[in-house]
């Protein structure tokens, strides 16, 4: 599998767009659970999304983005194939002997 960084631009945040957010978040959470999305960030202005997708090839990664519930609102979609994607490992809580 390869990693692909997507830069997704959104228009001004409206009530219509906001109404799709809960369905979109559920979809993104499912992709996280499947290991298909490695990271997901939204700018503080709510106009840009960055996500790293784990896929066999760029076409598969793009098809995943095409299925995002917010896709119809994206004003620009840019894909950047990554050589690698490092993140901090999730740490486990310390063990208590009590």
HELIX and SHEET records of a PDB file:
HELIX    1   1 UNK A   15  UNK A   33  1                                  19    
HELIX    2   2 UNK A   58  UNK A   66  1                                   9    
HELIX    3   3 UNK A   71  UNK A   73  5                                   3    
SHEET    1   A 4 UNK A  37  UNK A  42  0                                        
SHEET    2   A 4 UNK A  48  UNK A  55 -1                                        
SHEET    3   A 4 UNK A   2  UNK A  10 -1                                        
SHEET    4   A 4 UNK A  74  UNK A  82 -1                                        
END                                                                             
